[in-house]
Amino acid sequence: MSVDWAFFQILNDLAGKSPVLDVLIRLLMNDYLIPTALILFLLGLWFSGSSQQERERNQLAAPSAIVAMFAGNLFIKLLNVLFYRPRPFAIHTIQLLFYRPSDSSFPSNATAVGFSMATAVWLHNRRAGAVMYVLASLLGLSRIIGGVHYPSDVLAGALVGIAVAHVVVRRLPIVQRLFLAVVRFLRGWVLA
């Protein structure tokens, strides 16, 4: 038995034991709650900051997170063309708390989205990034408990998200300069 399958079983065994926990897991793993919370968090971050410098850092975090999210999605789609892994429910008898996605289980796209956004924010604002990392982690963990991903899918999705965000924020300075120019332009409007 693989370590991946063993960890999956431990986590998925939590499903179906408590109606309250099942409802919570369904809320956390769905396609709306945490992704929407992450976007709303970016919106709040855009308008926060106690100094001009802090506000500018926060405002740079928002477009960085959005571009990292799209880049992470694109990278996952390319990986899915090259490699397909069936979902746990397609191979095993498990507790499934979600609909049956038909795309590849590996890597977890939802986790990549969450971690790409969290990392991009973390690289600009550590406290805000930490909050987003918690949300992204809950999303990944809930998808294992709910039966749609193996632990290695979530780990790979997190690593893809982190790597892509690092490239967007740290390795593509031209992108950051473009974002800074946009933020400074918008500062003359109500949006900044």
ABEGO torsion letter per residue (X at the ends): XBAAAAAAAAAAAABGABAAAAAAAAAAABAAAAAAAAAAAAAAAAABEABAAAAAAAAAAAAAAAAAAAAAAAAAAAAAAABBBBBAAAABBBBBABBBBABBAOBBAAAAAAAAAAAAAAAABAAAAAAAAAAAAAAAAAAAAAGABBAAAAAAAAAAAAAAAAAAAAABAAAAAAAAAAAAAAAABAAX
